[in-house]
Amino acid sequence: MAIATGPSAASQNAIATGLLGDMISATVLAIFVPAFFVCVLKLMRTKRPVLDEETPQQETPPTAPATHP
């Protein structure tokens, strides 16, 4: 359809060019967006701050719920 010749080839070429571009972009997005997400997720997991076990963490006391506005 994109390389059609003959009668009404111009309209077929116009439609097929858009269709072919959409199919290629959808394929690229379907492959690379999840792969990019996994790469970013792995990077974020490896850059977590390491907590010192020697320093105690401050615990906040629980608060009572409000009984009136």
Sine and cosine of phi, psi and omega as CSV:
sin_phi,cos_phi,sin_psi,cos_psi,sin_omega,cos_omega
0.00,0.00,-0.63,0.77,-0.01,-1.00
-0.95,0.31,-0.42,0.91,0.00,-1.00
-0.91,-0.42,0.53,0.85,-0.04,-1.00
-0.94,0.35,0.51,-0.86,0.10,-1.00
-0.76,-0.65,0.33,-0.94,0.04,-1.00
0.97,-0.24,-0.27,-0.96,-0.03,-1.00
-0.89,0.45,0.64,-0.77,-0.01,-1.00
0.86,0.51,0.42,0.91,0.01,-1.00
-0.94,0.34,-0.52,0.86,-0.03,-1.00
-0.90,0.44,-0.69,0.73,0.00,-1.00
-0.94,0.33,-0.59,0.81,0.04,-1.00
-0.92,0.40,-0.63,0.77,0.03,-1.00
-0.90,0.44,-0.65,0.76,-0.02,-1.00
-0.91,0.42,-0.69,0.73,0.00,-1.00
-0.93,0.35,-0.69,0.72,-0.07,-1.00
-0.93,0.37,-0.54,0.84,0.02,-1.00
-0.90,0.44,-0.72,0.70,0.05,-1.00
-0.90,0.43,-0.66,0.75,0.00,-1.00
-0.90,0.43,-0.69,0.73,0.00,-1.00
-0.91,0.42,-0.65,0.76,0.04,-1.00
-0.90,0.44,-0.65,0.76,0.04,-1.00
-0.91,0.42,-0.65,0.76,0.00,-1.00
-0.91,0.40,-0.65,0.76,0.01,-1.00
-0.93,0.38,-0.70,0.72,-0.01,-1.00
-0.92,0.40,-0.60,0.80,0.04,-1.00
-0.91,0.41,-0.64,0.77,0.03,-1.00
-0.91,0.42,-0.70,0.71,0.00,-1.00
-0.89,0.46,-0.71,0.71,0.01,-1.00
-0.91,0.42,-0.63,0.78,-0.02,-1.00
-0.92,0.39,-0.45,0.90,-0.01,-1.00
-1.00,-0.02,-0.73,0.68,-0.18,-0.98
-1.00,0.08,-0.48,0.88,0.00,-1.00
-0.91,0.41,-0.74,0.67,0.06,-1.00
-0.90,0.44,-0.59,0.81,0.03,-1.00
-0.91,0.41,-0.66,0.75,0.04,-1.00
-0.90,0.43,-0.63,0.77,0.04,-1.00
-0.88,0.47,-0.69,0.72,0.00,-1.00
-0.90,0.43,-0.66,0.75,0.02,-1.00
-0.89,0.45,-0.70,0.71,0.01,-1.00
-0.91,0.41,-0.63,0.77,0.02,-1.00
-0.89,0.46,-0.67,0.75,0.04,-1.00
-0.91,0.41,-0.62,0.79,0.04,-1.00
-0.90,0.43,-0.65,0.76,-0.01,-1.00
-0.93,0.36,-0.55,0.83,0.02,-1.00
-0.94,0.34,-0.56,0.83,-0.04,-1.00
-0.98,0.17,-0.29,0.96,-0.04,-1.00
-0.98,-0.17,0.38,0.92,0.06,-1.00
-0.94,0.35,0.61,-0.79,0.05,-1.00
-0.95,0.32,0.63,-0.77,0.00,-1.00
-1.00,0.02,0.80,-0.60,0.01,-1.00
-1.00,0.05,0.68,-0.73,0.08,-1.00
-0.96,0.27,0.72,-0.70,0.03,-1.00
-0.98,0.18,-0.33,0.95,-0.03,-1.00
-0.97,0.23,-0.54,0.84,-0.03,-1.00
-1.00,0.07,0.84,-0.54,0.01,-1.00
-0.95,0.30,0.56,-0.83,0.01,-1.00
-1.00,-0.01,0.61,-0.79,0.01,-1.00
-0.96,0.27,0.77,-0.64,0.07,-1.00
-0.96,-0.27,0.73,-0.69,0.03,-1.00
-1.00,0.01,0.67,-0.74,0.01,-1.00
-0.94,0.35,0.54,-0.84,0.02,-1.00
-0.92,0.39,0.56,-0.83,0.01,-1.00
-0.96,-0.28,0.50,-0.87,0.01,-1.00
-0.97,0.22,0.55,-0.84,0.03,-1.00
-0.94,0.33,0.45,-0.89,0.01,-1.00
-0.95,0.32,0.70,-0.72,-0.01,-1.00
-0.98,-0.20,-0.25,0.97,0.03,-1.00
-0.53,-0.85,0.36,-0.93,-0.05,-1.00
-0.96,0.29,0.00,0.00,0.00,0.00
